[in-house]
Amino acid sequence: MSAHGKGGTVKENPKSRSKRAGLQLLVGRIHSLLRKGNHAERIGAGAPVYLAAVMEYLAAEVLELSGNAARDNNNNKITLAIHNDEELNKLLSGVAVQGGVLPNIQAVLLPRSDLKQQERRGNGKRKDREILRELCKRAVKKTINILI
């Protein structure tokens, strides 16, 4: 009896389509989403690979530009950098980026210089003390009037 199959060949571990294409996004998942989405009757084998490559490129570009803009403007949030950058804002104009509302602090609410703050603090404490003294005097007078 002869041996079955070819001798000496070792079967390699299966590689995913993402690994073969050198992509981070999952090509298989994109392929299944394209099939489920009723975009076309048939989906070719190269379409999800191409779409994954385009999506990965756009994501990398957006992250790079918004990261640079955030670093330039001393922002901690990438969302704010997207809205500050002209190109990214135009690209993502119809997209609601998660992350909350853009902060808009009115000029009146911003802190003043240190000298003015110290003056206000000192005057405020004096006024508070004067008001407390007057309230105490009134309370004492009322209690005296009640007792008499």
N, C-alpha and C positions, 0 to 999 in steps of 0.2 A: 504494500500500500504506500502511496505517496503522501507527502505532507500537504496540508491545505494552505493556500495563499503563498505569497512571496515571502521568502525568508529575509531577515535582516532589516526590514523597514519598521521604524517605530512611529506609531501614530502621534502626531503633534496635538497639543491641547487646542481646542477650538478658539479662534480669535473672533471677537465681536466686530461688527462693521465699523463701530466707532474707533476701535483700536487700529483696524486696517487703514482707516482714513486719517488717523492721527487727530481725532477730534475729542473734545471733552463732552459735548452734548450727545445724548443717546440717539443714534440713528434709528434703532429698532422702534423706540417709542415714537419718534417723529413719523416713521412709516405707518405705524398703527393709527396714529391720530389723523394722518392724511386719509387713510382708508375709511375711518369712521366718520370723517367730516363731510362726506358726500361732495368732495371737490371734483372728482372725476370718476369714470367707471373703472379705469385701471390706473394704477400707479407704478411707474417704472422703478427699477432697482436703483438708479442713480439719482432720482428726484429727492428722496429723503437725505441722501448724503450731501447733495448740493445745498438743500435748504438748511441743514444743520451747520454747514460751513458758513453760510451767509449769516445765520443767526449768531453764531459764535463770534464772527468778525465784528458784527454790529455791537454785540455786548462788550467785547474787549475795547472797541473804539469809544463807546459811551463811558465806560469806566475810566479809561485813560484820560479823556478830555475833562470829565467832571472831576476826577481826582486832581488833575493839574490846576483846574480852576479853583477847586477848594483850597489847595495849597497856596495859590496866589492870593486869594482873598482872606486867608486865615480862617476859613470855615471848617467846622468839624463835620458838617453834614454834606453829603454828596447831592442830596435833593436840592439844597439851596444853590449849589454850584450849577446844577442843570438849568435852573431858572435864570441864573445870572449870565450864563454863556449864551450868546446869540444863536449860534448854529444848533446847539442842543435844544434850546427852547423852541426853535422853529421846527426841528425834527419831531419833538415830543409835544407839540402844541395841543394835539387832540387827545393826549394821554393824561389821565389823572395819576400822578406819581404818588404812591403811598408815603406816609411819613408825617402827616399833619399839615398845619397851616403855616405859611411863610410868616415869620415874625415881623411885625410892623410896630415898632416902638415910637410913640409920638415924642417930639422934641421936648415937650413940657415934662415928660416923665423921666427924661435922662438926668443923671446926677450932675449937679453944678460943681463949680470949683471948690476946693477944700476950705478956703477962707470963708466963702459964703455959707458953706454948710456949718462950720464952727460957729459963725455968728448966729445962724438960725437956731442951732442947738442951744446955745447959751440963752438967747432971748426966749426961746420956747420954754426952757426950764423956769426962767424967771416968771414968765406969764403964768405958767401952770401953778407955781407956788403962790403967786398973788391971788389967783382964782380960788385955790384951795383955802387960803386964809379968809377970803371973803365968805366962802361957803361955810367955813367953820364959825365965823362971827355970826352969820345969819342963823345958823343952827343953834348956837348958844343963846341968841336973843329970843328965838322962838321957844326954846325950852324954858327960859326964864319967864317969858310971858305966860306960858302954860302953867308954870308953878305958882305964879302970883295970882 
